Amino acid sequence: MINIEYFEELAQGDESVKNRLLKLVHEELVSAKQQLEAKNSHRHCAEMAEVVHKIKPKFKMFNMEEEFKRAEQYNKQLKSGRSEKSMHETAIDDINQFLKYLTNYL
């Protein structure tokens, strides 16, 4: 389960600000997922590593420690020029789960 306390603090009680911030994160995750799905090959490891690198802090912000660790492992794998199908599928699953949780707050 995600933790949205950080965004509640940033919004200082303003629901519209909190919702805009959450929507922004949601949009960024949708974009990241699309990029990862489109570039899923060994030829695009560096580009995929950049995408994964950008989503890691989002997992951290929402206290999704296990997902953060998996993203970190996948990022290292991609930087070494490898892309295992299972790691890629797990990354997409983690993003999908994150999007599902965020949708409940929007």
N, C-alpha and C positions, 0 to 999 in steps of 0.2 A: 504494500500500500504506500502511496506517495504521501509526502508531507508538504503541505502548502503554507506552513507557518511563515516561512521566509517571505513569501509574496504578500501575505496578510500584513506583515510588519512593514514592508515597503509601501503598501497602499495606505497605511495608517487609518484603517477603518473604511476607506472609500472603496465600496464594492465595484464601482465602474473601473477604477484604476486596477484593482486586482484582476478583474475579468479581462481587461486589455492586455495585461502582462501574461496571463495564462494563455490567452488566445495567440499572442506572439510566439510563445514557446511551442504551442501546438502547431502553428504554421511552419516554424523552423523544423520541427520533427517530421512533419509531412514531407517537406522538401528534402530533408536528409534521407528519408526512407526511399523516396523516388530516385534520388541520385545513386544510392547504394544498389537499388534494384537494376538501374540502367547500366551501371558500370561493373556488374558482377563478373569479373574475369581477371586472370593473372596480369593481363596487360594494363590494367587500370589500378593496380594496388596502391600506387602513390596517391592518386586522386581519392580513392576510397578511404585511405588513411586520413586524409585531410577532413573528410566528412565525419568519420568516427571521432576524430580529435575534437571537432566542434560540438558533438553531442555529449561527450563525456561530462563536461561541467553541468549539463542539465540534469543528468542522473545524480550528480553530487548535490546540486541545489535542492533536490527533492528527497534527499536522504535515501536514495535507491542504491545502497552500497554494493549489493551483489551485481546489479546491472552495470554499475560503474566499473567494477573489477573485470567483468566480462568484456566490456568495451575497451578497457585498457589492454587486456590480453589480445583482443582482436586487432587493435591498433598496432601493437608491437609486431604481430604476425604480418600485417599488411606492409609495415615499414621494411620488413625483411624480404618482401617480394613474394610472399605466399598468401593464399586465400583459401582456407579450408571451407568446404561447403557447410559443414556443421556449424562452424563459428559464424559464418555469414547468416545462416538461417536463425541462429540464436540471436544475433544482433537485430535482425528484422523482427523476430518475436518480441524481444525486449522493447523495441520502439512501438510495436503494435499495442503491447500491454500498457505502455506509458500513455499512448494516445487515448486508449480506452479510459484510463483513469482520469486524464485531463478532461475528456469529454463530459464526464460526470460532474465536473466543476464549472463547466461553461454554460 
